[in-house]
Amino acid sequence: MGQKRIALLRGTLDLLVLKALSLEPLQGVGISRRITQITKEAFQVSFGSLFPALHRMEESGWVEAEWPRVQCDSVESSRSSGSSSVLIVVLFTAASSM
């Protein structure tokens, strides 16, 4: 019974992600907000659920991710200024071959 519930939730999340991306490409935060909006706040997805789902959907060819190029000098300058991380924003779109 537990496996069926997990599969149902996973399938529901996948469909909601595709619905959220049907109008325009979005970043992860935008996808989460759009899902909350289209479900009238009945379904609020955490990033701990969303990003593994997006990764799984990308591997399956359901979504495409646009990873920006980060120049090494910008990474080095953030390290020398004491920053411990570099923000990389990924843009997701529904796969065009679907």
C-alpha positions as CSV (number, residue, x, y, z in Angstrom):
1,M,0.0,0.0,0.0
2,G,2.9,2.4,0.8
3,Q,4.5,2.0,-2.6
4,K,1.2,2.8,-4.3
5,R,0.8,6.0,-2.3
6,I,4.4,7.0,-3.1
7,A,3.8,6.4,-6.8
8,L,0.6,8.3,-6.7
9,L,2.2,11.3,-5.0
10,R,5.2,11.2,-7.4
11,G,2.9,11.1,-10.4
12,T,0.8,13.9,-9.0
13,L,3.9,16.0,-8.4
14,D,5.2,15.3,-11.9
15,L,1.9,16.4,-13.5
16,L,1.7,19.5,-11.4
17,V,5.3,20.4,-12.4
18,L,4.4,19.9,-16.1
19,K,1.3,22.0,-15.6
20,A,3.3,24.8,-14.0
21,L,5.8,24.7,-16.8
22,S,3.1,24.6,-19.6
23,L,3.0,28.4,-19.9
24,E,6.6,29.5,-19.5
25,P,10.0,28.3,-18.3
26,L,10.4,28.8,-14.5
27,Q,13.0,28.5,-11.8
28,G,12.4,26.1,-8.9
29,V,10.9,28.8,-6.7
30,G,8.6,29.8,-9.5
31,I,7.5,26.2,-10.0
32,S,6.7,25.8,-6.3
33,R,4.7,29.0,-6.2
34,R,2.8,28.2,-9.4
35,I,1.9,24.7,-8.0
36,T,0.6,26.4,-4.8
37,Q,-1.4,28.9,-7.0
38,I,-2.9,26.4,-9.4
39,T,-4.0,24.0,-6.6
40,K,-5.4,26.9,-4.6
41,E,-3.0,26.2,-1.8
42,A,-4.1,22.6,-1.4
43,F,-0.7,21.4,-2.5
44,Q,2.5,23.1,-1.3
45,V,5.6,21.4,-2.4
46,S,8.9,21.7,-0.5
47,F,12.2,22.1,-2.2
48,G,13.2,18.7,-0.7
49,S,10.6,17.1,-2.8
50,L,10.6,19.4,-5.8
51,F,14.3,19.3,-6.8
52,P,14.6,15.5,-6.7
53,A,11.5,15.4,-8.8
54,L,12.9,17.9,-11.3
55,H,16.1,15.9,-11.5
56,R,14.2,12.6,-12.1
57,M,12.0,14.3,-14.7
58,E,15.1,15.7,-16.4
59,E,16.7,12.3,-16.6
60,S,13.5,10.9,-18.0
61,G,13.4,13.6,-20.7
62,W,10.1,15.2,-19.4
63,V,11.8,18.6,-18.5
64,E,14.8,20.4,-19.8
65,A,17.1,22.4,-17.6
66,E,19.1,25.4,-18.7
67,W,22.2,25.6,-16.6
68,P,24.0,29.0,-16.9
69,R,27.6,29.2,-17.6
70,V,29.6,30.4,-14.6
71,Q,32.9,32.1,-15.3
72,C,35.8,30.8,-13.2
73,D,36.9,34.4,-12.3
74,S,33.5,35.1,-10.7
75,V,33.8,31.9,-8.6
76,E,37.3,32.9,-7.6
77,S,36.3,36.5,-6.7
78,S,33.5,35.1,-4.5
79,R,35.9,32.9,-2.7
80,S,38.5,35.7,-2.2
81,S,35.8,38.0,-0.8
82,G,34.9,35.4,1.9
83,S,31.7,34.1,0.2
84,S,31.4,30.4,0.6
85,S,29.0,29.8,-2.2
86,V,28.0,30.8,-5.7
87,L,24.3,31.1,-6.6
88,I,23.4,29.3,-9.8
89,V,19.9,29.7,-11.1
90,V,18.6,26.9,-13.2
91,L,15.7,27.5,-15.6
92,F,13.3,24.5,-16.3
93,T,11.0,24.0,-19.3
94,A,8.7,21.2,-20.3
95,A,10.5,19.0,-22.8
96,S,9.5,20.0,-26.4
97,S,9.5,16.4,-27.6
98,M,6.6,15.3,-25.4
